[in-house]
Amino acid sequence: MAGTFGFDKFHKFLDRKVKEFKEKEKRFLKETAIRAEKYAKEEVPVDTGHLRRSIKVEIGDNWSAVGTNVEYGPAQEHGATIRPINAKFLAIPVNKKIKKQTEKYGSPRAFIEALKKQGYNIFVEDGVIKASKRKKVISLFALRKQTKIKGKHFLRNAKIKVIKEIPEIIRGL
């Protein structure tokens, strides 16, 4: 048989198109992941900023992902019931000032011990740990057997936003 009827040109054309497609696929995966990361960081609840900083993009040959490796990330995303591990009750700070002091000392127990050393009398009244000194009473912690955290869905919401933008992203490739 004489020749291959131009199939060599056709195969080169197909190879070029496959290569172009793979490059566009990679750009698409990168763009969708970057947008999802941005949206997730905008929606994530922020206390110290650790969870927001942990949101990262991973890109493979034909996949991309956005997520966090922070231990409490799933609880913030999906919600959870929190129960005490080393105590009978959770000690929940009653306000931001008490929370900040608790973080400074490392735990509610350490904070309470520091207050005792400063001459405060510590007592529990109506499910609240309180401190008193010279007739001044300060509420410190609400005592709870458990508490529920409502899911914030920052990753899911980011995904939904990006899905709506897919036509725009494809046009930009």
C-alpha positions in Angstrom: 0.0 0.0 0.0 1.4 3.4 -0.9 1.4 5.9 2.0 -0.8 6.2 5.1 -3.4 8.5 3.5 -2.3 11.5 5.6 -2.8 9.9 9.0 0.6 11.0 10.2 -0.5 14.6 9.9 -3.8 13.8 11.6 -2.0 12.1 14.5 0.3 15.1 14.9 -2.8 17.3 14.9 -4.4 15.1 17.5 -1.3 15.0 19.7 -1.1 18.9 19.5 -4.8 19.2 20.5 -4.4 16.7 23.4 -1.4 18.7 24.6 -3.4 22.0 24.4 -6.3 20.4 26.2 -4.0 19.2 29.0 -2.5 22.6 29.4 -6.0 24.2 29.5 -7.1 21.5 32.0 -4.2 22.4 34.3 -5.0 26.1 34.0 -8.6 25.4 34.8 -7.8 23.3 37.8 -5.4 26.0 39.1 -7.9 28.8 38.6 -10.8 27.0 40.2 -8.7 26.0 43.2 -7.3 29.6 43.7 -10.8 31.0 43.6 -12.1 28.5 46.0 -9.2 29.2 48.4 -9.9 32.9 48.2 -13.6 32.4 48.9 -13.0 30.0 51.7 -10.6 32.4 53.4 -13.2 35.2 53.1 -15.9 33.0 54.8 -13.9 31.1 57.4 -14.6 32.1 61.0 -11.6 33.9 62.5 -10.5 33.9 66.1 -6.7 33.7 66.0 -6.4 33.4 62.2 -4.8 30.0 62.4 -7.6 28.2 60.5 -7.7 30.8 57.8 -3.9 30.6 57.3 -4.1 26.8 57.1 -6.4 26.8 54.0 -4.3 25.7 51.1 -4.5 24.5 47.5 -3.2 21.2 46.2 -3.0 20.5 42.5 -2.3 17.1 40.9 -2.2 15.9 37.3 -6.0 15.9 36.8 -7.3 17.1 40.2 -7.2 20.0 42.6 -8.3 20.4 46.2 -8.8 23.1 48.8 -8.8 22.3 52.4 -7.2 22.6 55.8 -5.1 20.2 58.0 -6.1 22.0 61.3 -7.6 19.6 63.8 -10.7 21.6 64.4 -11.3 22.5 60.7 -13.9 19.7 60.2 -15.9 20.9 63.3 -15.9 24.5 62.0 -16.9 23.3 58.5 -19.6 20.7 59.4 -20.5 21.5 63.1 -19.9 19.3 66.1 -20.8 18.6 69.7 -18.0 19.5 72.1 -17.7 17.6 75.4 -15.1 17.8 78.1 -12.3 15.3 78.1 -10.4 15.9 81.3 -13.1 17.6 83.4 -16.8 17.2 84.3 -17.7 20.5 82.6 -16.6 22.8 79.8 -15.5 26.2 81.1 -16.7 28.7 78.5 -15.3 32.2 79.0 -18.2 34.7 79.6 -16.6 37.5 77.4 -13.7 38.3 75.2 -11.6 39.8 78.1 -11.9 36.6 80.1 -11.1 34.5 77.0 -8.0 36.6 76.4 -6.8 36.1 79.9 -7.5 32.4 79.7 -5.4 32.2 76.5 -2.6 34.2 78.3 -2.5 31.6 81.2 -3.1 28.6 78.9 -6.2 27.2 80.5 -9.2 28.1 82.7 -7.6 26.2 85.6 -4.3 28.1 85.3 -6.2 31.4 85.1 -8.2 30.6 88.2 -5.0 29.6 90.1 -3.5 33.0 89.1 -6.6 34.8 90.4 -6.4 32.8 93.7 -2.7 33.9 94.1 -3.9 37.5 93.7 -6.3 37.1 96.6 -9.5 36.3 94.7 -12.1 34.0 96.2 -13.4 31.6 93.6 -16.9 30.1 93.8 -19.6 28.7 91.6 -23.1 30.2 91.4 -25.9 29.3 89.0 -23.6 27.3 86.8 -21.0 30.1 86.5 -17.5 30.2 88.0 -17.1 33.6 89.6 -14.3 35.4 91.4 -14.7 38.0 94.2 -12.4 40.4 95.9 -13.3 43.3 98.2 -17.1 43.0 97.4 -16.4 43.0 93.6 -17.7 39.9 91.8 -16.5 38.9 88.3 -18.2 36.2 86.2 -15.5 34.1 84.6 -16.8 30.9 83.0 -20.1 29.3 82.2 -20.1 25.6 83.0 -21.6 23.3 80.4 -21.8 19.5 80.0 -21.5 20.1 76.2 -21.9 22.7 73.6 -22.8 22.6 69.9 -20.8 24.3 67.2 -22.9 25.1 64.1 -21.1 24.4 60.8 -19.9 27.4 59.0 -19.6 25.6 55.6 -16.8 27.9 54.4 -15.4 25.2 52.1 -18.7 24.1 50.7 -19.8 27.7 50.1 -16.5 28.4 48.3 -17.1 25.4 46.1 -20.7 26.6 45.2 -19.4 30.0 44.3 -16.7 28.5 42.0 -19.1 26.1 40.3 -21.3 29.2 39.4 -18.2 30.8 37.8 -17.1 27.7 35.7 -18.5 29.1 32.4 -16.5 32.4 33.0 -13.4 30.4 33.8 -13.7 28.2 30.7 -14.2 31.3 28.5 -10.9 32.7 29.9 -8.9 29.7 29.0 
